[in-house]
Amino acid sequence: MTTNKMRVGLVGSGYMGKAHAIAYRNAIAAFAIPQGQLQCEMLADATPELAEMKAQELGFNRSTGDWKRLINDPDIDVVDICAPNFLHKDIALAAIAAGKHVYSEKPLALNADDAKEMTEAAELAGVKTLVGFNYIKNPTVQFAKQLIERGDIGDVVHFRGVFNEDYLADSNLPFSWRLQKQFAGTGALNDLASHLVQLAIHLVAPIQSLCADLKVVHQQRPLAQGEDGVGNVENDDQAHMMVRFANGAQGTLEASRIAWGRKNGLSFEITGTKGTLIFDQETLSELSLYINEGNPQTQGFKRILVGPEHPDYQAFCVSAGHGLGFNDMKAVEIRDLYQGIVHNAPLWPDFRAATQVNIILDSVVESVDKRAWVEVEQYDGEQK
């Protein structure tokens, strides 16, 4: 199902909702999307008053305090889900039933069974889907993928991924929905490690088996201001896993939401039989590359500044060294969404690819419960 324009209905106007709203505007300018073909049509939030205020701030034509009204509006082509994790399934299934395309933030669902239900509903209805694993859209990561695929570092033998942040490092920060399984699912595993899992699959190969450990460090937190008592934290502050890939490579992945000093501490190091790649999201337009060739006296890591010669960079800047940002990656994601809906281009990562991530996250929990290695179900037959 395609259309000659993409009219967006955004559900949720918090941090990610604002990032999406900015990205719609940036994508129009960066990728020369013709006037009127991408429209920010309606915004839904928890109350009519909040929705109206945010629609004005973020440039949406209309607003509503009821996401069901947004979904049933005939002038909406794609439903963009930036609501809390526990709402993803209900909103997505309602949108699919109404024949709308769906663009959802990650994680797709609280668990793999819900994600499978969403995937199968979308595929049966013939609607397009996209999930916001935006870090794979970074021109630097796209270039790393090219280097790996053309064999510059040889056969990949190891992936080491880290995603540490400190947004919950302070034990005095109040209890919230993010700390409850019924609303958030897992903790750092869902919020952060899901990105690492998608990157690992994308850059190396499908994950076939894993062994994992989860830990809650701050087991209680004070209730919100004005309330007495404490709330019991139900999901993980830290997640660690060892993985084995389908191509024989090994890997380690770790994530923490309590790592003081780490603001967007996403990094990976990929070792091959001929060389190594190193990437750090906090310097997201740089890639370190070591190739085992030449004079041993002058061998060493080469610092590559990503520029207009690399994928998608030139849409934003004509010179290397200036660097891109988080919102630019989201704009690339929006460009892909637009191409998929208006021009029927393939969309990835779609719901099926995101379901594979959910399966791996569930396998982590299974491994922790069993204190053992577990095999990972292969659901996405087109992993990239």
C-alpha positions in Angstrom: 0.0 0.0 0.0 1.5 3.3 -1.1 0.4 6.9 -1.2 1.6 10.1 -3.1 2.3 11.8 0.2 3.1 11.0 3.8 0.8 12.6 6.4 2.1 11.8 9.9 0.3 11.3 13.1 2.6 11.4 16.1 1.7 9.8 19.4 3.8 11.2 22.3 5.7 14.4 22.4 8.3 13.7 25.0 12.0 13.5 24.3 11.7 11.1 21.4 8.5 12.7 20.1 10.4 16.0 19.9 13.3 14.3 18.2 11.0 12.9 15.6 9.3 16.2 15.0 12.7 17.9 14.5 13.7 15.1 12.1 10.7 15.5 9.9 11.6 19.1 9.3 15.3 18.3 8.8 14.6 15.5 6.4 12.5 17.7 4.1 15.4 20.2 3.9 18.3 17.7 3.8 16.9 15.3 1.3 14.9 17.9 -0.8 11.5 16.2 -0.2 9.0 18.0 -2.5 6.8 20.5 -0.8 3.6 19.0 0.6 4.7 15.4 0.3 5.7 15.1 4.0 3.2 16.6 6.3 3.1 16.8 10.1 -0.6 16.4 10.4 -1.7 15.5 13.9 -0.2 15.1 17.4 -1.7 13.0 20.2 -0.7 13.2 23.9 -2.1 12.4 27.3 -4.5 15.4 27.5 -6.0 17.7 24.9 -4.3 20.7 26.5 -0.9 19.1 26.4 -1.4 17.9 22.9 -2.5 21.3 21.6 0.5 23.0 23.2 3.0 20.5 21.8 1.4 20.5 18.4 2.0 24.3 18.2 5.6 23.9 19.5 6.5 21.1 17.2 4.7 22.2 14.0 1.7 19.9 13.7 -1.5 21.0 12.1 -3.9 19.5 14.6 -3.9 17.8 18.0 -5.9 15.4 20.1 -5.9 14.0 23.6 -7.0 10.6 22.3 -4.6 8.5 20.2 -7.5 6.4 18.9 -8.9 9.5 17.2 -5.6 10.1 15.5 -5.5 6.5 14.2 -9.0 6.7 12.8 -8.5 10.0 11.1 -8.7 9.5 7.3 -5.9 12.2 6.7 -3.3 10.1 8.6 -1.1 7.8 6.5 1.5 6.8 9.1 1.3 6.5 12.8 4.5 7.4 14.6 4.7 5.8 18.1 6.8 7.7 20.7 4.7 6.6 23.7 6.0 4.6 26.6 6.9 1.0 25.9 3.8 -0.6 27.3 1.6 1.3 24.8 3.4 0.3 21.7 1.5 -2.9 21.1 -2.0 -1.5 21.5 -1.3 1.6 19.4 0.4 -0.4 16.7 -2.3 -3.1 16.4 -5.0 -0.4 16.3 -3.1 1.5 13.6 -2.6 -1.7 11.5 -6.3 -2.6 11.8 -7.1 0.9 10.4 -4.7 0.3 7.5 -2.0 2.8 8.6 1.7 2.4 8.2 3.5 2.3 11.5 6.8 3.9 12.6 7.6 2.8 16.2 10.4 3.7 18.6 12.3 0.8 20.1 11.9 -1.6 21.8 9.1 -2.7 19.5 7.3 -4.5 22.4 7.7 -5.6 26.0 8.4 -9.2 24.9 8.9 -11.4 21.8 5.4 -12.8 21.8 3.8 -9.3 21.6 6.3 -8.3 18.9 5.5 -11.4 16.8 1.8 -10.6 17.1 2.5 -7.1 15.8 4.7 -8.3 13.0 2.2 -10.8 11.8 -0.7 -8.4 11.9 1.3 -5.8 9.9 2.4 -8.4 7.3 -1.1 -9.7 6.9 -2.5 -6.2 6.5 0.2 -5.2 4.0 1.3 -2.1 5.8 4.8 -0.7 6.0 6.7 -0.7 9.3 9.9 0.8 10.6 11.5 0.7 14.0 13.7 3.5 15.4 17.1 1.8 15.8 18.6 5.1 14.6 22.3 4.3 15.3 22.6 2.1 12.3 21.6 5.1 10.2 24.7 7.0 11.2 26.9 7.6 8.1 29.9 6.4 10.1 28.2 3.1 11.0 27.1 2.8 7.4 30.7 3.2 6.3 31.9 0.6 8.9 29.4 -1.8 7.3 30.8 -1.1 3.9 34.4 -1.8 5.1 33.3 -5.1 6.7 31.3 -6.2 3.6 34.2 -5.6 1.2 36.6 -7.5 3.4 38.9 -4.6 4.5 39.3 -6.1 8.0 39.0 -9.7 6.8 36.7 -12.2 8.5 35.1 -10.8 11.6 36.1 -12.8 14.7 34.9 -10.6 17.6 32.5 -7.8 18.4 32.7 -5.9 21.6 29.8 -3.4 22.2 29.2 -1.1 25.2 26.3 1.2 25.8 26.6 3.0 29.2 24.7 6.1 30.3 24.2 7.7 33.7 20.5 8.8 33.5 19.7 6.7 36.5 23.0 6.7 38.3 21.8 8.9 41.1 20.0 6.7 43.6 17.9 9.6 44.7 16.2 10.0 41.4 12.5 9.2 41.8 10.7 6.0 41.0 9.0 6.0 37.6 7.3 3.8 35.0 10.7 2.9 33.5 11.5 0.9 36.6 8.4 -1.3 36.5 8.2 -4.5 34.3 4.6 -4.1 33.4 5.3 -0.7 31.8 8.9 -0.9 30.6 9.7 -4.6 30.4 13.4 -4.9 31.2 15.6 -1.9 32.1 19.0 -1.2 30.6 18.5 -4.3 28.5 15.5 -2.8 26.7 16.6 0.9 26.7 20.2 0.5 25.7 21.3 -3.1 25.0 18.6 -3.4 22.3 20.6 -0.9 20.2 23.8 -2.9 20.7 22.0 -6.1 19.6 20.7 -4.5 16.4 24.2 -3.1 15.7 25.8 -6.5 16.3 23.3 -8.3 14.0 23.7 -5.6 11.3 27.5 -5.4 11.4 28.4 -9.0 12.1 25.8 -11.7 11.7 22.7 -13.2 13.4 23.2 -14.1 17.1 22.8 -17.8 17.5 23.4 -18.3 21.2 24.2 -16.3 24.4 24.9 -16.4 28.1 23.9 -13.3 30.1 23.7 -11.6 33.5 21.4 -8.9 34.8 21.7 -6.8 38.0 19.6 -4.3 39.9 22.0 -2.0 41.8 19.6 0.6 43.2 16.9 -1.7 44.4 14.6 1.1 45.8 14.0 4.7 44.9 12.0 7.4 46.5 8.5 8.0 45.2 7.8 11.1 43.2 7.8 14.5 44.9 4.8 14.9 47.3 4.5 11.1 47.9 5.9 9.3 50.9 7.8 6.0 50.8 9.9 4.2 48.2 9.3 2.1 45.1 10.9 -1.3 44.4 12.9 -1.3 41.2 11.8 -4.3 39.1 14.2 -4.2 36.2 17.9 -4.3 35.5 20.3 -1.4 36.0 23.1 -3.4 34.2 23.1 -6.0 31.5 26.0 -8.2 30.3 26.0 -10.9 27.7 28.4 -13.2 25.8 27.2 -14.1 22.3 28.1 -16.4 19.4 27.3 -15.3 15.9 26.1 -17.4 12.9 29.4 -16.8 11.1 31.5 -18.2 14.0 32.4 -14.8 15.5 32.2 -14.2 19.3 31.0 -11.1 21.1 30.5 -9.4 24.4 27.8 -6.7 24.9 27.2 -4.7 28.1 24.8 -1.9 29.0 24.3 0.2 32.1 22.0 3.1 33.0 24.0 3.9 36.2 27.5 4.5 34.7 28.5 7.9 36.1 30.0 10.2 33.5 28.7 8.3 30.5 26.2 10.5 28.6 25.8 8.6 25.4 28.5 5.9 25.9 27.7 3.7 22.9 30.8 2.2 21.4 31.9 -0.9 19.5 35.2 -2.6 18.5 35.2 -5.1 15.7 38.2 -7.4 15.2 38.8 -9.1 11.9 41.5 -11.4 10.6 43.2 -8.4 8.8 42.3 -5.4 11.0 40.1 -3.7 13.5 37.4 -1.0 13.6 36.6 1.2 16.6 33.6 3.5 16.9 32.4 5.8 19.7 29.0 7.5 19.5 30.3 10.5 21.5 32.6 11.3 18.5 30.0 10.0 16.1 31.6 11.3 12.9 34.9 9.5 13.4 36.0 5.9 12.8 39.3 4.4 13.8 40.6 1.8 11.4 43.7 -0.5 11.7 44.8 -2.6 8.7 47.6 -5.0 9.1 49.7 -4.0 6.1 52.7 -1.8 5.3 55.8 -1.0 7.3 55.5 -2.3 10.9 57.3 0.9 12.0 54.5 3.1 10.8 51.5 0.8 11.4 48.8 2.1 13.7 45.1 3.1 13.9 44.0 5.6 11.2 41.5 8.3 12.3 38.9 8.7 9.6 36.8 11.9 9.6 33.6 11.0 7.9 32.6 13.4 5.2 30.7 13.9 1.9 32.4 10.8 0.4 30.6 8.6 2.9 26.9 7.5 3.0 24.3 10.2 3.6 26.8 12.8 5.1 26.6 15.2 2.1 22.9 15.8 2.6 23.9 17.7 5.8 27.3 19.1 5.2 29.8 19.6 2.3 33.0 19.1 4.3 34.4 16.5 6.7 35.3 17.4 10.2 32.2 19.4 11.0 30.4 16.3 12.2 26.7 15.3 12.4 24.4 14.8 15.4 21.7 12.5 16.9 18.9 14.5 15.1 20.7 14.0 11.7 20.6 10.2 12.2 16.8 10.5 12.9 16.5 12.6 9.7 18.1 9.8 7.7 15.6 7.4 9.3 12.7 9.7 8.3 14.1 9.8 4.7 13.9 6.0 4.6 10.4 6.1 6.0 9.3 8.6 3.3 10.9 6.5 0.6 9.2 3.4 1.8 5.8 4.9 2.1 5.7 7.2 -0.9 8.0 5.3 -3.3 7.5 1.8 -2.0 11.2 1.3 -1.2 12.0 -1.5 1.3 12.1 -0.5 4.9 14.5 -1.8 7.5 14.7 -2.5 10.3 11.0 -3.4 10.1 8.8 -5.1 12.7 10.2 -8.5 11.8 13.8 -7.4 12.3 12.8 -5.6 15.6 11.1 -8.8 16.7 14.4 -10.6 16.3 15.9 -8.1 18.8 13.0 -8.8 21.2 13.6 -12.5 20.9 17.3 -12.0 21.8 16.3 -9.8 24.8 13.9 -12.5 26.0 16.8 -15.1 25.6 18.9 -12.9 27.9 16.2 -13.2 30.6 16.0 -17.0 29.9 19.8 -17.3 30.3 19.7 -15.4 33.6 16.9 -17.6 34.9 18.7 -20.8 33.9 22.2 -19.5 34.6 23.3 -21.1 31.3 23.9 -20.6 27.6 20.7 -20.6 25.5 20.0 -21.0 21.8 18.3 -18.0 20.1 15.3 -18.6 17.9 15.8 -17.2 14.4 12.7 -15.4 13.4 14.0 -12.7 10.9 15.0 -14.6 7.8 16.3 -11.3 6.2 18.7 -10.0 8.8 21.0 -7.4 7.3 
